Amino acid sequence: MSKQQNKTHICEEHLGAHCRCTVCGNFCHDYHSNDDGTFAASGKVATDQCARCGYEEHYYADSGKVIENYRGRSYERDPEPAGTSRQQRQGELLYLVGKSDESYLITGITERSVAEKTGLRHLTVIIIPFITDGANKGCWIVHNRHDKQIAKGKISAPLSLNLFGGHCGPPEDDVAGLIGKTVELELLRENALRELSEELLCKNGTEKRLELWRDGVSAGEVLYASSYEVCPESLIPVGFTEYAAKDNVEYSYIFALPVPVDQAEQIIAADNYEKRDPIIEGMVYKADIALPVIFMPEPELKRLWEKRDPEIEVCDAITRLWEEQNHVVYQRLIEYIGTHEVF
């Protein structure tokens, strides 16, 4: 793509958020189309995506006409079966995010599979529960995700330590409403609370049915649990971290969550996986699986990571906190946990 140049400057050398030139205000997207030359004949909607900021523009491949407020539907699409969810139709949707000065901006929306395949930076939240009192005061509450990984058909170390949280995405009723806007704390907190309601549970409840696994094999038993009650004000905002791997590029907002020891002893973690029905051929549904929690001092987590034991994995939700670009946020977190007082 040739650079856009006017009398005073080259726009591509002065790009800010959303590939907008900070000198003249022009947008200079580096578009790449997913049309392989067959879209017009087959009646498909094509997509141009900017390789720099992830912005997408959708258009009719046969006429080139841009589709305003595109929602992922072809103009020649068969009606969808009743009960089909948005996630089933087009995969999990994520917010793409960029940084401008000290602000974080929602730059677009894409499917999770696309973000991971193409390395688009997207928005996530990570929650660090820690124990506020008792013998384990200051310990982080982490969980062993080994059984979940095996249930999903993945390879996992016997001890695979992880925190809580997940991806941030748009509501079904307003998919494009926040594009171009600043990431607000309210949005981050809402997503953190949703993730906690699914992953951080209390034993002996009645709300959720969890499968019990042992050593990567279903035990054929179930446990009933309920969501751990978290009020929004108890989530302590810490700050944004930056992470980049081959298939995972994120800005992750960190929250700390104080948990009294008497409540911590009742906590269990959970996650889901796709399970095939043993009776109805082709039927797949999501099943929840119980995951054990561990109370662990942060220095011990770091020691295990540095040990590089193949039998132990410390997941990147944790290890990113020790990376140099996240040092300020890490120090803020450690200081808060170390000075937290129970009232």
Phi, psi and omega per residue, in radians:
M1 nan 2.265 3.140
S2 -1.332 2.607 -3.122
K3 -1.296 2.490 3.105
Q4 -1.468 2.094 -3.032
Q5 -2.246 2.397 2.988
N6 -2.127 -2.845 -2.990
K7 -1.180 -0.429 -3.000
T8 -1.957 -0.361 -3.026
H9 -2.844 2.940 2.988
I10 -1.806 2.055 -3.014
C11 -0.986 -0.726 -3.066
E12 -1.092 -0.258 3.112
E13 -1.593 0.019 -3.088
H14 -2.387 0.678 -3.055
L15 -1.472 2.395 3.029
G16 -1.922 -2.547 -3.137
A17 -1.091 2.501 3.093
H18 1.102 0.426 -3.134
C19 1.072 0.595 3.129
R20 -1.714 2.263 -3.127
C21 -1.158 2.223 -3.126
T22 -1.350 -0.146 3.135
V23 -1.620 -0.912 -3.040
C24 -1.958 -0.210 3.102
G25 1.545 -0.036 3.127
N26 -1.227 2.564 3.006
F27 -1.539 2.340 -3.084
C28 -2.257 1.174 -3.120
H29 -1.285 2.551 3.053
D30 -1.750 1.456 -2.987
Y31 -1.337 2.467 2.985
H32 -2.340 2.241 -3.063
S33 -1.634 2.606 3.049
N34 -1.617 0.105 3.138
D35 -1.390 2.055 3.136
D36 -1.583 0.195 -3.141
G37 1.770 -0.080 -3.089
T38 -1.919 -0.084 -3.010
F39 -1.140 -0.702 -3.087
A40 -1.104 -0.733 -3.106
A41 -1.204 -0.522 -3.080
S42 -1.690 0.051 3.071
G43 1.294 0.543 -3.094
K44 -1.649 2.728 2.979
V45 -1.559 2.225 -3.132
A46 -1.683 2.781 -3.120
T47 -2.234 2.250 2.928
D48 -1.726 2.233 3.124
Q49 -2.180 2.342 3.119
C50 -1.324 2.207 -3.121
A51 -1.241 -0.303 -3.107
R52 -1.572 -0.904 -3.014
C53 -1.952 -0.133 3.099
G54 1.507 -0.022 -3.141
Y55 -1.039 2.426 -3.121
E56 -2.066 2.491 3.029
E57 -2.244 2.295 -3.074
H58 -1.957 2.483 -3.076
Y59 -2.637 2.721 3.060
Y60 -1.266 2.114 -3.044
A61 -1.136 -0.469 -3.101
D62 -1.411 -0.499 -3.097
S63 -1.997 -0.343 -3.092
G64 1.425 0.024 -3.109
K65 -1.243 2.244 -3.137
V66 -1.279 2.428 -3.135
I67 -1.720 2.032 3.103
E68 -1.354 2.524 3.101
N69 0.927 0.788 -3.124
Y70 -1.093 2.421 -3.109
R71 -2.149 0.350 3.083
G72 1.515 0.200 -3.115
R73 -1.911 2.326 3.025
S74 -1.257 2.661 3.118
Y75 -1.337 -0.155 3.031
E76 -2.216 1.218 -3.061
R77 -2.098 2.370 3.121
D78 -1.144 2.623 3.093
P79 -1.006 2.534 -3.112
E80 -1.519 2.561 3.109
P81 -1.063 2.566 3.102
A82 -1.040 2.443 3.092
G83 1.534 -0.019 3.132
T84 -1.340 2.184 -3.106
S85 -1.479 2.860 3.101
R86 -1.071 -0.688 -3.113
Q87 -1.135 -0.637 3.108
Q88 -1.210 -0.610 -3.102
R89 -1.192 -0.805 -2.965
Q90 -2.395 0.344 3.096
G91 1.412 2.939 3.139
E92 -1.163 2.236 -3.139
L93 -1.642 2.419 -3.115
L94 -2.184 2.659 2.976
Y95 -1.410 2.240 2.929
L96 -1.467 2.557 -3.016
V97 -2.464 2.539 3.084
G98 -2.347 2.942 -3.107
K99 -2.055 2.326 3.081
S100 -2.285 1.959 -3.006
D101 0.987 -2.047 -3.137
E102 -1.832 0.155 -3.118
S103 -1.824 2.620 3.067
Y104 -1.950 2.221 -3.007
L105 -2.084 2.470 3.025
I106 -1.385 2.012 -3.030
T107 -1.761 -0.216 -3.124
G108 3.027 -3.033 -3.137
I109 -2.413 2.411 3.068
T110 -2.636 2.992 3.083
E111 -1.326 2.620 -3.132
R112 -1.012 -0.728 -3.113
S113 -1.092 -0.639 3.125
V114 -1.211 -0.772 -3.139
A115 -1.049 -0.718 -3.109
E116 -1.284 -0.637 -3.104
K117 -1.246 -0.651 -3.029
T118 -1.822 -0.021 3.089
G119 1.268 0.589 3.107
L120 -1.394 2.354 -3.107
R121 -1.318 2.180 -3.090
H122 -2.215 3.055 -2.960
L123 -1.806 2.292 3.079
T124 -2.390 2.895 3.023
V125 -2.172 2.528 3.083
I126 -2.265 2.281 -3.127
I127 -1.996 2.314 3.136
I128 -1.995 1.661 3.028
P129 -1.262 2.428 3.086
F130 -2.424 2.663 -3.057
I131 -1.491 2.305 -2.989
T132 -1.605 -0.271 -3.025
D133 -2.725 3.032 3.115
G134 1.437 -2.974 -3.058
A135 -1.119 -0.483 -3.122
N136 -1.744 0.389 -3.121
K137 -0.958 2.314 3.126
G138 1.559 -0.230 3.128
C139 -1.185 2.505 3.025
W140 -1.436 2.547 3.039
I141 -1.695 1.915 3.112
V142 -2.056 2.924 3.109
H143 -2.248 2.756 3.092
N144 -1.668 1.949 -3.051
R145 -1.584 0.154 -3.037
H146 -0.896 -0.922 -3.061
D147 -1.103 -0.642 3.104
K148 -1.112 -0.747 3.138
Q149 -1.091 -0.744 3.114
I150 -1.122 -0.732 3.121
A151 -1.058 -0.552 3.116
K152 -1.454 -0.001 3.137
G153 1.445 0.341 -3.124
K154 -1.792 2.844 3.062
I155 -1.517 2.424 -3.105
S156 -2.593 2.507 2.978
A157 -1.143 2.632 3.124
P158 -0.971 -0.601 3.071
L159 -2.047 1.884 -3.102
S160 -2.153 1.704 -2.972
L161 -1.537 2.330 -3.082
N162 -2.546 2.833 3.049
L163 -1.701 -2.847 -3.105
F164 -2.013 2.635 3.115
G165 2.460 -2.919 -3.123
G166 3.006 -2.854 -3.041
H167 -1.452 2.636 3.067
C168 -1.814 2.275 -3.129
G169 -2.471 2.966 -3.048
P170 -1.386 2.684 3.011
P171 -1.235 2.717 -3.093
E172 -1.129 -0.488 -3.032
D173 -1.583 -0.001 -3.131
D174 -2.716 1.165 -2.985
V175 -1.082 -0.802 -3.011
A176 -1.791 0.136 -2.983
G177 -1.106 -0.470 -3.058
L178 -1.795 0.013 -3.126
I179 -1.082 2.269 -3.114
G180 1.582 -0.071 -3.101
K181 -1.786 2.803 3.130
T182 -1.244 2.481 3.060
V183 -1.246 2.028 -3.102
E184 -1.681 2.673 -3.136
L185 -1.046 -0.600 3.137
E186 -1.049 -0.750 3.107
L187 -1.093 -0.781 -3.135
L188 -1.102 -0.751 -3.120
R189 -1.154 -0.709 3.113
E190 -1.042 -0.761 3.139
N191 -1.199 -0.642 3.100
A192 -1.127 -0.738 3.127
L193 -1.132 -0.669 3.101
R194 -1.111 -0.783 3.128
E195 -1.100 -0.725 -3.140
L196 -1.133 -0.624 -3.139
S197 -1.123 -0.414 -3.136
E198 -1.661 -0.501 -2.952
E199 -1.934 -0.470 -3.071
L200 -1.931 1.854 -2.983
L201 -2.126 2.932 3.052
C202 -1.958 2.373 3.115
K203 -1.143 2.789 3.024
N204 1.145 0.460 3.023
G205 -1.597 -2.941 -3.132
T206 -2.255 -0.109 -2.961
E207 -1.337 -0.676 -3.031
K208 -2.171 2.461 3.102
R209 -1.817 2.063 -3.067
L210 -2.004 2.353 3.015
E211 -1.317 2.517 3.048
L212 -1.804 2.240 3.078
W213 -2.103 2.677 3.063
R214 -2.400 2.185 3.102
D215 0.964 0.698 3.068
G216 1.387 0.212 -3.128
V217 -2.300 2.384 3.105
S218 -1.083 2.302 3.132
A219 -1.494 -0.078 -3.124
G220 1.252 0.337 -3.134
E221 -2.136 2.831 3.126
V222 -2.263 2.745 3.090
L223 -2.287 2.408 3.104
Y224 -1.804 2.416 -3.061
A225 -2.549 2.931 3.075
S226 -2.268 2.783 3.120
S227 -1.114 2.476 3.040
Y228 -1.297 2.178 -3.060
E229 -1.278 2.074 3.136
V230 -2.173 2.095 3.051
C231 -1.465 2.552 -3.063
P232 -0.944 -0.631 -3.077
E233 -1.215 -0.322 -3.126
S234 -1.399 -0.231 3.066
L235 -1.411 1.997 -3.063
I236 -1.591 2.013 3.138
P237 -1.221 2.313 -3.123
V238 -1.986 -0.896 3.105
G239 2.653 3.073 -3.119
F240 -1.484 2.419 2.938
T241 -2.010 2.763 -3.139
E242 -2.056 2.397 -3.130
Y243 -2.533 2.461 3.105
A244 -2.529 2.158 3.006
A245 -2.315 3.099 -3.052
K246 -0.970 -0.768 -3.070
D247 -2.091 0.391 -3.087
N248 -2.730 1.809 -3.133
V249 -2.136 2.054 -2.947
E250 -2.415 2.674 2.674
Y251 -1.878 2.108 -3.086
S252 -2.036 2.232 3.090
Y253 -1.597 2.322 -3.076
I254 -1.749 2.284 2.965
F255 -2.061 2.518 2.953
A256 -1.790 2.534 -3.120
L257 -2.283 1.832 3.090
P258 -1.198 2.311 -3.139
V259 -2.277 2.046 3.077
P260 -1.055 2.582 -3.027
V261 -1.059 -0.632 -3.116
D262 -1.154 -0.524 3.071
Q263 -1.406 -0.632 -3.137
A264 -1.036 -0.610 -3.122
E265 -1.193 -0.265 3.135
Q266 -1.755 0.019 -3.027
I267 -1.479 2.488 2.964
I268 -2.408 2.612 3.114
A269 -1.678 2.871 3.118
A270 -2.681 2.732 3.001
D271 -2.727 2.968 -3.106
N272 -2.078 2.893 3.072
Y273 -2.598 2.811 3.125
E274 -1.437 2.214 -3.062
K275 -2.130 2.368 3.113
R276 -1.495 2.340 3.128
D277 -1.188 2.245 -3.099
P278 -1.260 -0.235 -3.082
I279 -1.886 -0.857 -3.077
I280 -1.578 1.963 -3.100
E281 -1.121 2.320 3.116
G282 1.476 -0.140 -3.140
M283 -1.419 2.177 3.113
V284 -2.192 2.358 3.110
Y285 -2.480 2.904 3.139
K286 -1.575 2.287 3.085
A287 -2.069 2.435 3.112
D288 -1.550 2.477 -3.105
I289 -2.209 2.372 3.132
A290 -1.348 2.429 3.138
L291 -2.241 2.287 -3.107
P292 -1.227 2.558 3.062
V293 -1.805 2.715 -3.126
I294 -2.343 2.376 3.057
F295 -1.638 2.059 -3.014
M296 -2.439 2.271 3.044
P297 -1.103 2.504 -3.128
E298 -1.003 -0.710 3.104
P299 -1.064 -0.553 3.112
E300 -1.227 -0.660 3.060
L301 -1.047 -0.763 -3.133
K302 -1.158 -0.661 3.108
R303 -1.102 -0.750 3.118
L304 -1.097 -0.687 3.117
W305 -1.127 -0.781 -3.120
E306 -1.225 -0.381 3.140
K307 -1.188 -0.482 3.127
R308 0.997 0.704 3.100
D309 -1.351 2.148 -3.129
P310 -1.103 -0.290 3.118
E311 -1.502 -0.095 -3.088
I312 -2.279 2.235 3.066
E313 -2.068 2.284 2.978
V314 -1.897 1.984 -2.954
C315 -1.225 2.811 -3.022
D316 -1.192 -0.326 3.031
A317 -1.034 -0.522 3.112
I318 -1.566 -0.873 -2.976
T319 -1.169 -0.430 3.134
R320 -1.109 -0.436 3.131
L321 -1.149 -0.379 -3.117
W322 -1.656 0.009 3.121
E323 -1.376 2.583 -2.986
E324 -1.003 -0.693 -3.074
Q325 -1.187 -0.238 -3.124
N326 -1.914 0.282 -3.015
H327 -1.078 -0.711 -3.107
V328 -1.105 -0.785 3.130
V329 -1.147 -0.713 3.108
Y330 -1.048 -0.816 -3.137
Q331 -1.102 -0.666 3.098
R332 -1.108 -0.723 3.124
L333 -1.120 -0.853 -3.113
I334 -1.086 -0.697 3.124
E335 -1.130 -0.728 -3.134
Y336 -1.121 -0.825 -3.119
I337 -1.106 -0.692 -3.103
G338 -1.205 -0.476 -3.091
T339 -1.840 0.005 -3.088
H340 -1.146 2.343 3.120
E341 -2.061 2.491 3.089
V342 -1.500 2.270 3.139
F343 -1.913 nan nan
